[in-house]
Amino acid sequence: MASAARRRAGAALRPVLVGAAARVRYRRRMLQLRPNCECCDRDLPASSGEARICSFECTFCAACAEGRFGGACPNCGGALTVRPPRPEALLSRFPASTERVLKPHSVCARA
């Protein structure tokens, strides 16, 4: 009985074989690289060094992150750090998000 439970639990950990060639495919979770600042709606391309993110991927431009929020995410309180850029050669295979997020922070309303 214990071995059957172990087999079921282990099945979730195995990669899935797909396609006629039975290739193994793994799903990768990557940063979304949102295209804009949640506060001022400034465009932040995937290669931008001006983007700041927290551990939940809230995205802000450097001016808002440092000037308005003092380096702390207004959503979760976590640290806002430089978002790593995605290499241009990989953007066609792993595109950045196109979903624009705007949140009504009281500091942003005063801008």
Secondary structure in CASP SS format (residue, H / E / C, confidence):
PFRMAT SS
TARGET T0000
AUTHOR 0000-0000-0000
METHOD secondary structure of the structure
MODEL  1
M C 1.00
A H 1.00
S H 1.00
A H 1.00
A H 1.00
R H 1.00
R H 1.00
R H 1.00
A H 1.00
G H 1.00
A H 1.00
A C 1.00
L C 1.00
R C 1.00
P C 1.00
V E 1.00
L E 1.00
V E 1.00
G C 1.00
A C 1.00
A C 1.00
A C 1.00
R E 1.00
V E 1.00
R E 1.00
Y C 1.00
R C 1.00
R C 1.00
R C 1.00
M C 1.00
L C 1.00
Q C 1.00
L C 1.00
R C 1.00
P C 1.00
N E 1.00
C C 1.00
E C 1.00
C C 1.00
C C 1.00
D C 1.00
R C 1.00
D E 1.00
L C 1.00
P C 1.00
A C 1.00
S C 1.00
S C 1.00
G C 1.00
E C 1.00
A E 1.00
R E 1.00
I E 1.00
C C 1.00
S C 1.00
F C 1.00
E C 1.00
C C 1.00
T E 1.00
F E 1.00
C E 1.00
A H 1.00
A H 1.00
C H 1.00
A H 1.00
E H 1.00
G H 1.00
R H 1.00
F C 1.00
G C 1.00
G C 1.00
A E 1.00
C C 1.00
P C 1.00
N C 1.00
C C 1.00
G C 1.00
G C 1.00
A E 1.00
L C 1.00
T E 1.00
V E 1.00
R C 1.00
P C 1.00
P C 1.00
R C 1.00
P C 1.00
E H 1.00
A H 1.00
L H 1.00
L C 1.00
S C 1.00
R C 1.00
F C 1.00
P C 1.00
A C 1.00
S C 1.00
T C 1.00
E C 1.00
R C 1.00
V C 1.00
L C 1.00
K C 1.00
P C 1.00
H C 1.00
S H 1.00
V H 1.00
C H 1.00
A H 1.00
R C 1.00
A C 1.00
END
